Amino acid sequence: MAGELTRLTPRDRHLLDLLDQHKTFTTDQLVELAFGSIGRARNRLNTLHARDILDRFRHYQRPGSQSWRWTLGPVGAAIIAAANGATMPRPAAVRDATARLAMSPTLAHLLTTNGFFVALTGHARTHDGARLIRWWNETRCRETVGAVVRPDGHGVWNVAGRAVPFWVEVDLGTETLSRVAGKLAGYAALPPGRAYPVLFWLPTAARELNLHAHLTRSGVPDGLTVATAAADAAGAGGPAGPVWRVAGRGGRVSLADLTPAGGGARWDA
């Protein structure tokens, strides 16, 4: 493993850190995160795979083929463990973790959640003054807020010095609308310093419309800013663009224009 350290580029180390935190990305997501070119990405990812730094999997799909899903390989996991002062994982244990992830019923949800933050990162790469300051996974969120609520992720989006913290709930259309809206009670119970806007990232415009109708009937807890957007209607700007509809208001605003309802939420704590 020591010899591999001298061959890793800063971008390689960045990819290892991202995979350690967020488990898996598709090839296209890694292109947007770090490469900008599918050709360069494939060449480097295949090299890292051949050296057991990365691992990958995909499921049978017809017609065509599914994009590779990339994870840490045995050597990559050992490098991360060494950097963190942790016990070196057995190669077989790393392979087993990849196999479990490949068969996990929550894999699609994880990839969609990661894709939300990847889109913000990609937008920042091509827009001066925009930056994703913070990106927390579900585990990191739970460490912060405990059992009160279970966000899928948390981020801080900054445009021209204006920082907007948010919680995100990724919906795949598999839960009832009452269950989706019911999550807001947990966010309302968070302390004022964590009362960030709650974003619902929905798969279709129809699903978003139905959720808004439900929220109109049931109401939004006091002290919360709740906004929704549909992935299939987001366009090239993705979640950074003027796609967010705030519950109880008209029109659409960009992510940078969202503000906490109470104005007192802090992201730097």
C-alpha positions in Angstrom: 0.0 0.0 0.0 2.9 2.4 0.7 3.9 2.4 -2.9 0.4 3.4 -4.0 0.5 6.5 -1.9 3.2 8.0 -4.1 1.1 7.4 -7.2 -2.1 9.0 -5.9 -3.0 12.4 -7.2 -4.8 15.1 -5.1 -7.9 14.3 -7.2 -7.5 10.6 -6.4 -7.4 11.4 -2.7 -10.5 13.6 -3.0 -12.4 10.8 -4.7 -11.4 8.4 -1.9 -12.6 10.8 0.7 -15.9 11.3 -1.1 -16.5 7.5 -1.5 -15.6 7.0 2.2 -18.3 9.5 3.2 -21.0 8.8 0.6 -20.4 5.1 -0.3 -21.0 5.1 -4.1 -21.3 7.2 -7.2 -22.0 6.5 -10.8 -19.5 7.1 -13.5 -21.4 10.2 -14.7 -21.6 11.5 -11.1 -17.8 11.2 -10.8 -17.3 13.0 -14.1 -19.3 15.9 -12.8 -17.6 15.9 -9.4 -14.0 15.8 -10.5 -13.2 15.2 -14.1 -15.4 17.2 -16.5 -14.6 14.7 -19.3 -16.0 11.2 -19.6 -12.8 10.0 -21.4 -10.5 11.2 -18.7 -12.8 9.9 -16.0 -12.9 6.4 -17.6 -9.2 6.2 -18.1 -8.4 7.2 -14.5 -11.2 5.2 -12.9 -10.2 2.0 -14.8 -6.6 2.5 -13.7 -7.6 2.9 -10.0 -9.8 -0.2 -10.4 -7.0 -2.3 -11.8 -4.9 -1.3 -8.7 -7.7 -2.3 -6.3 -8.0 1.3 -5.1 -11.6 1.4 -6.4 -14.2 -1.3 -6.9 -17.3 -1.2 -9.0 -20.5 -3.0 -9.7 -23.6 -2.8 -12.0 -26.7 -4.8 -12.6 -27.8 -6.4 -15.8 -29.9 -4.1 -17.9 -31.6 -4.5 -21.3 -31.3 -2.8 -23.6 -27.9 -1.2 -23.2 -25.8 -1.5 -20.0 -26.1 0.2 -16.6 -23.5 2.8 -15.6 -20.8 1.5 -13.2 -21.4 2.2 -9.6 -18.0 2.9 -7.9 -16.9 2.2 -4.4 -13.7 1.9 -2.4 -11.6 -1.1 -3.2 -9.5 -3.0 -0.7 -6.5 -0.8 -1.2 -8.5 2.4 -1.2 -10.3 1.4 2.0 -6.9 0.6 3.6 -5.6 4.1 2.6 -8.6 5.7 4.2 -8.2 3.6 7.4 -4.5 4.5 7.6 -5.3 8.2 7.2 -7.8 8.0 10.0 -5.7 5.9 12.3 -8.3 3.1 12.1 -7.8 -0.7 12.0 -7.0 -1.9 8.5 -10.0 -3.7 6.9 -9.6 -7.2 5.5 -9.9 -7.2 1.7 -12.7 -9.8 2.0 -14.6 -7.5 4.3 -14.4 -4.6 1.8 -15.6 -6.9 -1.0 -18.5 -8.1 1.2 -19.5 -4.5 1.9 -19.6 -3.7 -1.8 -21.7 -6.8 -2.5 -24.2 -5.8 0.3 -24.4 -2.3 -1.1 -25.0 -3.6 -4.6 -28.0 -5.6 -3.3 -29.3 -2.9 -0.9 -32.9 -1.9 -1.4 -31.9 1.7 -0.6 -29.3 1.9 -3.3 -31.5 3.9 -5.7 -32.3 6.4 -2.9 -28.6 6.8 -2.0 -27.6 7.4 -5.6 -30.4 9.9 -6.0 -29.4 11.8 -2.8 -25.8 11.8 -3.9 -26.9 13.0 -7.3 -28.6 16.0 -5.8 -25.3 17.2 -4.2 -23.3 16.2 -7.2 -25.5 18.5 -9.3 -24.8 21.4 -6.9 -21.0 20.7 -7.0 -21.1 20.5 -10.8 -22.9 23.8 -11.0 -20.3 25.4 -8.8 -17.5 24.2 -11.0 -18.9 26.2 -13.9 -20.3 29.3 -12.1 -18.0 31.8 -10.4 -19.0 32.7 -6.9 -21.1 29.5 -6.3 -19.9 26.9 -3.9 -21.2 23.9 -1.9 -19.6 24.7 1.5 -21.0 21.7 3.3 -22.3 18.3 2.3 -23.4 15.9 5.1 -24.6 12.4 4.5 -27.5 10.8 6.4 -25.2 9.4 9.1 -23.6 12.8 9.8 -27.0 14.4 10.0 -28.2 11.8 12.5 -25.1 12.4 14.7 -26.1 16.1 14.8 -29.9 16.0 15.3 -30.2 12.6 17.0 -33.5 10.7 16.7 -35.7 13.8 16.3 -35.7 13.6 12.5 -33.8 11.7 9.8 -32.7 14.0 7.0 -31.3 12.4 3.8 -28.7 15.1 3.7 -27.6 18.6 4.8 -25.8 21.2 2.9 -24.8 24.8 2.8 -25.0 26.5 -0.6 -23.1 29.8 -1.0 -23.5 32.2 -3.9 -21.5 35.5 -3.8 -21.1 35.3 -0.1 -24.7 34.5 0.7 -24.9 31.2 2.6 -28.1 29.1 2.6 -28.2 26.1 4.9 -30.8 23.4 4.2 -32.0 19.9 5.0 -33.0 17.7 2.0 -35.5 15.0 1.8 -35.2 12.9 -1.4 -38.5 11.3 -2.5 -38.7 8.5 -5.0 -42.5 8.3 -5.0 -42.7 5.2 -2.9 -44.2 6.7 0.3 -47.7 8.1 0.8 -47.9 11.9 0.7 -49.1 11.9 4.3 -46.0 10.1 5.4 -43.8 12.5 3.4 -45.5 15.6 4.9 -45.4 14.0 8.3 -41.7 14.3 8.4 -42.1 18.0 8.9 -43.1 17.5 12.6 -39.6 16.3 13.3 -38.0 19.4 11.7 -40.3 21.7 13.6 -39.0 20.1 16.8 -35.4 21.0 16.1 -33.8 23.9 18.0 -34.0 27.3 16.3 -30.4 27.2 15.4 -31.1 24.2 13.2 -34.3 25.5 11.6 -33.0 25.4 8.1 -35.2 25.3 5.0 -36.5 21.8 4.3 -36.2 20.8 0.7 -38.2 18.1 -0.9 -36.6 16.8 -4.1 -39.3 14.9 -6.0 -39.1 12.7 -9.1 -41.8 14.3 -11.2 -43.8 17.6 -11.5 -47.0 15.6 -10.9 -45.7 14.3 -7.6 -44.7 17.8 -6.6 -48.1 19.2 -7.4 -49.8 16.5 -5.4 -47.5 17.2 -2.4 -48.3 20.9 -2.5 -52.0 20.1 -2.5 -51.5 17.9 0.5 -49.5 20.6 2.3 -52.2 23.2 1.6 -54.7 20.9 3.3 -52.6 19.8 6.2 -50.5 23.0 6.7 -46.8 23.6 7.4 -45.6 23.8 11.0 -44.9 27.3 12.2 -41.3 28.4 11.9 -40.4 26.2 8.9 -39.6 27.1 5.4 -40.5 24.2 3.1 -39.7 24.2 -0.6 -40.2 21.6 -3.3 -38.7 21.0 -6.7 -39.1 18.2 -9.3 -36.1 16.5 -10.9 -37.8 16.0 -14.2 -38.5 19.8 -14.5 -35.3 21.2 -13.1 -33.6 21.7 -16.4 -29.9 22.4 -16.9 -29.6 24.5 -13.7 -30.6 21.5 -11.6 -31.3 22.2 -7.9 -29.3 25.4 -7.9 -31.6 27.1 -10.3 -35.0 28.9 -9.9 -36.9 25.7 -9.4 -37.9 25.8 -5.7 -41.5 26.5 -4.9 -42.0 27.6 -1.3 -45.1 26.2 0.4 -47.6 28.9 1.0 -46.1 31.2 -1.6 -46.3 31.6 -5.4 -43.6 31.5 -8.0 -40.2 29.8 -8.0 -36.9 30.9 -6.5 -33.4 29.7 -6.7 -31.7 27.8 -3.9 -29.6 30.9 -3.1 -32.8 32.9 -2.5 -34.3 30.6 0.2 -34.2 31.8 3.7 -35.1 30.2 7.1 -38.6 31.2 8.2 -37.4 32.6 11.6 -34.2 34.1 10.2 -32.2 32.8 13.2 -30.7 29.5 11.9 -26.9 29.2 12.0 -24.9 26.8 9.8 -21.5 27.5 11.3 -22.2 25.8 14.6 
